[in-house]
């Protein structure tokens, strides 16, 4: 996310997190926290990707 990589590799990591029991709320919190450092444009892209996963 920080480097702008929002392709299938990020989707894989999100899916893998779900498999290991990370909840939607926890994923949203992680993305929100990272967005404070990377900027909202990247954050919104990742939120859209996470919504599809």
C-alpha positions as CSV (number, residue, x, y, z in Angstrom):
1,X,0.0,0.0,0.0
2,X,2.8,2.4,0.9
3,X,4.5,2.0,-2.4
4,X,1.3,2.1,-4.4
5,X,1.1,-1.7,-5.1
6,X,-2.6,-2.5,-5.2
7,X,-2.7,-5.5,-7.5
8,X,-3.5,-9.1,-7.1
9,X,-0.7,-9.5,-4.5
10,X,-2.5,-7.2,-2.1
11,X,-5.8,-9.1,-2.8
12,X,-4.0,-12.3,-1.9
13,X,-2.8,-10.9,1.4
14,X,-6.3,-9.7,2.3
15,X,-7.8,-13.1,1.4
16,X,-5.1,-14.9,3.5
17,X,-5.8,-12.6,6.4
18,X,-9.5,-13.6,6.3
19,X,-8.4,-17.3,6.2
20,X,-6.4,-16.8,9.4
21,X,-9.3,-15.2,11.2
22,X,-8.8,-11.5,10.8
23,X,-12.2,-9.8,10.8
24,X,-13.6,-7.1,8.5
25,X,-13.4,-4.6,11.3
26,X,-9.7,-5.4,12.0
27,X,-8.8,-5.1,8.3
28,X,-10.6,-1.8,8.1
29,X,-8.7,-0.6,11.2
30,X,-5.4,-1.6,9.7
31,X,-6.1,0.1,6.4
32,X,-7.3,3.2,8.2
33,X,-4.1,3.3,10.3
34,X,-1.9,2.8,7.3
35,X,-3.8,5.5,5.3
36,X,-2.7,8.1,7.8
37,X,0.8,7.5,6.6
38,X,0.3,6.8,2.9
39,X,-2.5,9.3,2.1
40,X,-6.2,8.9,1.5
41,X,-6.0,8.4,-2.3
42,X,-4.1,5.1,-1.8
43,X,-6.3,4.3,1.2
44,X,-9.5,4.5,-0.9
45,X,-8.1,2.3,-3.5
46,X,-7.2,-0.4,-0.9
47,X,-10.7,0.0,0.7
48,X,-12.3,-0.7,-2.7
49,X,-10.1,-3.7,-3.2
50,X,-10.8,-5.0,0.4
51,X,-14.5,-4.6,-0.2
52,X,-14.3,-7.0,-3.2
53,X,-12.3,-9.6,-1.2
